[in-house]
């Protein structure tokens, strides 16, 4: 192989190396920048969502708990007091159906 052929081969072999290196360098810079961008967007989105959604969630939760409380206390069929109401109604029915014996 002559010196000319060797130089030509070396030139062809290194011809795309600069472009590849520039591309790799660009990717090395792009990945951290993209990561920082995603992190910044996530932080902004979190605080924005908290500011907007927290009052709505708080109001909905308060309404739901009030409905549950009302259902548990005032529903005669399925509430906590249903057994108390059944016991009470049974006593009243028994007292009304049996005559009271007088001495």
C-alpha positions, 0 to 999 in steps of 0.5 A, a space after each residue: 500500500 502506498 502512502 497516498 492510499 494509506 492517507 486516503 484510507 485514513 481520511 475516509 475512516 475519519 471522515 464521519 468521526 467529527 459528525 458522530 462526535 458532534 452527534 454524541 456530544 449533542 446527545 450527551 447535552 440533550 439528555 440532561 437538559 431533557 431530564 431537567 425539563 421534565 423535572 421542572 415541568 413535574 414540579 410546576 405541575 405538582 404545585 399547580 395541581 395542588 393549588 387548583 385541585 386541593 380546595 375542590 377535593 377538600 369540599 368534595 370530601 367534606 360533602 361525602 363525609 357529611 352524607 355518610 354521617 347522615 346515612 349512618 345516623 338517620 337511615 332506619 334500615 341500614 344505619 347504626 341506629 337501625 338495631 336500636 330502632 328495631 329493639 325500640 319498635 319491638 318493645 313498643 309493639 310488645 307493650 301495645 299488644 299485651 295487656 298490662 296486668 293490674 294488681 
